[in-house]
């Protein structure tokens, strides 16, 4: 890292990654958000556009593009402030840590639209430390930020997007008008959020998930606040491998590529420096901080049908393996509630996921 200290709350230098202030949502707000995700999932399940026939599924990222097992390697380039937990070298004499991991690539909408539709794309990675700690990395390609500042606004925007799925533009306008008059969502903040979302979706054509960068929200490891990202590996060939206009072109691209060689991404981190450049409590701001590559993800073979079905039953949570900060507090609670709400679809427990991942070693 370029600097070994960052300004603390007192104005005095503090250890790198520290000096932040966390402002989590109140218990009442979290309870409201948990109730809202249930209502959203029920609405999605009952919609004729989703094909769920009333059965609750994921509140977001319903369409799995590919589910595969891979290897996550952690290098000795991990900053000292993060050399703990899943990133701790356990006496391997500088050799990379190696984790077997389950990887789920997805579109962001709670509806199985064609890959050609404008959408956020995501990746979720699950692995277990030698101590048995379930650890998840969740990230999207929204340019290093969320389209909203906080979880409450995120869920209000999600309500509008669900209204659009159900009723098209008429549904979106009607819901937006009702929310504006009820003061649930201010027009200025709504316009800002939709602007960021449009930049990441309608204005951003995804050629391949191997050439995208995916960012996670802020979390804490030890005393350090940080963000992680998956970014394209230098060896990755640009473009789309196959028909870029097919309804499943993102999935087809991944399968075509892995049929010719391993898929790889670099794992990178950014450490908190100060509230201006790396705000903990405004998720809509891109962090301005040095990026350090600390590892790589590799998927060396195409998944089986059984592998994909099993991974699609796994529950991922950004609070697994790390302590939440900022918007991640609410994400942890909402993701857990979303998973519990769809348990009748064959939800896999953490213990079952670990057994399956271990079996693929």
N, C-alpha and C positions, 0 to 999 in steps of 0.2 A: 504494500500500500504506500501511497505517496506520503501520508502523514501518520504519525504514530499516536497523535492525540486529537481530541475534538473538544470544543468548548462545552463545559458542563453548565448546569442550570445557574450556578453561581457566577458564571463568567470566567471561571478558572479552568485550565486544561484538565481533561479527564481521560481515562483510558479509552482507546479507540473503540468505537461502537457504542459508547455510553454517553450520558448527558441528556438523554431523551426524556420526554414526559409522556406518559400513557394516559389517555382519557377514554376508558372503555364505556360502552353504553350501560345505562342503569339496568338493574334486574327487571324492572317493569318494561323497559324498551325491548330487552331481549325476549321477554315473554310475549310481547306483541308481535315481534318478528317471527317467533316460533309458530304462533297461531296463524300468521299470514302465510307462511310457506305451506302449511296444511291446506289452507283455503285455495292457494294457487294450484297445488297438486290436484286437489279435487276438481277444480275448474278445468284443468288440462285433461284429466282423466275422462271427464264427461263430454269433452269436445269431439265432434265428428271429424275434426281435422287431424287428430293425433293417432287414431286407430287403437286407443287403449281400452275402449269398451268399458269404461268405468273403473278400471283397475289403476291404482295409483303407481306412477313411476317417478323418476327423478324430476325434481322441480326445475332443473336446468341440465344442459348437456345430455339430453336423452339419447341422441343418436351416437352410438359407438362407431367410429370409423375403422378402428382396428384395436384389438386387444392382444397383447403379446407379452411373453416373458423375455427379459433381457438381463444384462449385467450392468450394474452401476459401479464405476470405479472412482474412488476418492484419492486424489494425489496428495503429495506432501507440500503442495502450494497453499493449503488451507491457512488463512491468517490465524495467528496465535489466538486471537480473541474468539475464534470459532472452533478451535481444536478440542472439541468435547462432544459427548453424545454420539450421534451418527457420523460425525466428522473426525472422531478421535482415532489417531493411529495407535493401535494397541500393541506396540512393540514389534512391528513387522520390518524393522530395519530399513525404513524408507520405501518398502514395496507398497503399491496402491492397496487400499482397502477394497475388497470386492463384495458386493452385495448382489444376490439374485433378486430381481425385481419384477413385479407385475406392472405393465404399462397400458394405460387406456387413453386412446386418442379420440376426440369427440368434436362434434359441432355444439355450439353453445345454446341453441334454441331448445325449449322443452317440447319439440315437435320434430319428427323425422323428415325434415325438408331435404330436397336435393342438395348435393354439395355445391352446386352452382349458385345457390341462394346466398345473399350477403349475410354473413354471420361471424360471430366470434368463434375461434377454434381453441381447443384446450387439450391439455395433457395432464394425466394424473399418474403418479408413480408410487408404488407401495413396496416397502422392504422392511426387514426386521434386523435390528442390531444383534450382536452376539448375546446381549443381555435379554433379548426378547422384546425390546421396545418397538412397537409398531410405529413406523415413520412414513409419512406421506408428503410428497411434493406435488402441489397443485398449481398450475400456471395457465395463463391465457395469452393470446397474441395481441392484446390491446395496446401495445406500444409502451409498456412499462407502467401502466396506470389503469385504474378502474374508470368507468365512465361517470361514476358518482363519487362524491367526497366521503360519504358514510353509508352505513348499511341501511338506514331508514330510507334514504333517497333511492338506494339501489332497489329496494323492494317495491317502492312506489313506481319506479320505472318498469320493473318487472310486471306489475299489474297492467300497465299500459300496453306492454308488448303482448301479454296474454290476451287482452281485449282485441288487439289487432289480429292475432291468430284466429280468434273466434269470429270477429265481425268485420275484418278488413279495415280499410281507412275509416269507415263510419264508426266502427267500434272503438278505434283508437281515439278519434276526435271526441266522441261522446264521453269516454272515460276521462280523457284529459280535461275536458271542460268541467266535468263533475268534480274532479280532484282539485282543480284550480279554485272553483267557487267554494269548496269545503276547506280550503287552505291546507290540504294535504301536501300539495306540491306547488311551489311557486313557479310562475311562467319563466322567469329568468333562469332559475336553476334547471328546470326541465329542458329549456332550449340548450343550455350549456351541456347537459348530459347527453342529449341526443346528438349534439354536434360532435362530441368526442366519440360516441358510438358509431356515427356515420363515417368518421375518419378511419376507424378501425375495421369497418365492414364494407359499406357500399363503395368507399373510395380506395379500398385496399384489396387488390386481387391476389388470392393465395394460389401460387403455382403448385406448391408442395409443402406438406408439413415438415419435411426435412430441411427446408430453406427458411422456415419461420423462426423467430425468437419468441419464447414464451416466458412471461414474468409471473412470479408469485407475489402475494401480499406480505406485509411486514410481519416478522416473527422475532422471537428472542431465543438465543442460545447462550447459556451462561449469563453474563451481564450485557451482552452485545445485542443490539437491534440490527437486523439485516434483512435484505431481500435476496432471493435466489432467482436464477433464470436458466433456461435451456436455450442455447443458441446454436446455429448451424455449425457443424464440424467443417474445418477447412477443406476436407477431402470431398465434401458433398457437391454433386453436380447440380447446377441450377436448372430451372425449368420443370416441366411436367413430363413424367415418363408415361406416355399414353395419350389418350384423347382428353384434352383439357376441358371439354364441354359436356362430358358424360355426367349423368346424375350421381354417380358414385366415383367421380374422378379422383378425389383425394384418397379414398381407400385404394382404388386401383393403382394409383401412383406408388403408394407405400408397398403394396404387394409386388408390383413389378420391380421396384428397386431392391427389395430384400431378396428377390429371386436371383439377383445378379451379384449381390454383395451385402455386407452388413450395413444397417442403418446406424448412424452415429450422431449424437449431439454433444456439445460441451456443457458442463454444469458450471455456472459462474455465480459469484456472490458480490453484493455491494454492502458495505457497512455504513451505518449511520454516522454522519459527520456533524450536522447541526439542523435545527428545525427549518431553516430557510431552504437549504439545498436537499435535505432528505427528511421531509416531514413525516412523522409517525401517524398523525391523526387526520391527514387529508389524503385519501387514497387516490385522488384524481390528479395528483402532481407526480410527474416523472422525476425520479431521484437523479440528482447530479452528483455522482460519486464514482471513484475509480471502480472498475469491474475486474475481478480476479477470477480466472478459470481455476477451478479446484477439482475437476473430475470430468468424466464422460459417461454417457449412457450408450450402450451398444445392444442392438437387437440383431442377432446373427442368422435367424431363420424365420420363415413364415409360420404363423400360429396355426394350430389345428382348430377345427370347429369347436371341439370341447374346451380348448384353452380360451377361446374368445367368449364362449358362453359363460365360463366360470368367472373370468375377469369382469364381465358385464354385471355379475351379481355382487361384486365387491363394493364396499362402502369406503369412500376416500374422504379424509377430513384434514384441512390445513393445520389443525391443532395437534395432530398426531406426530409426536417426536419433537415438537418445539412448543414454546410458550407463546400464546397469541399476544399481539400488540395491535393497537388501532382497530381497523375494521375487521381484523382476523378474529377478535373476540366474538363478534356477532356471526362471522362465517362459521366458526367452530360450532356454535349453538345451532345455527340454522341447518348446517350440513348434517349434524347428528339427528336433528328432528326429521329432516327430509328422508334420511336413510330409514329411520324407525317407521315412518309412515308407509314405506313401501315393502315392509318385511314380508308381506304375503306373496310377494313375487319371487321368493326364494333368496332373500338377502343372505349373503355369506358373512359369518362372524369373523372377527379378527383371528381367532384360533384356527378356523377352517382355512382362512387365507394363508396363514403362516405354514400350515401343513402342506398346502398345495404348492406354494412357492418353494419350500424345501424339497418337495418331490421332484421339481424340475431341475435341480442342481446337476 
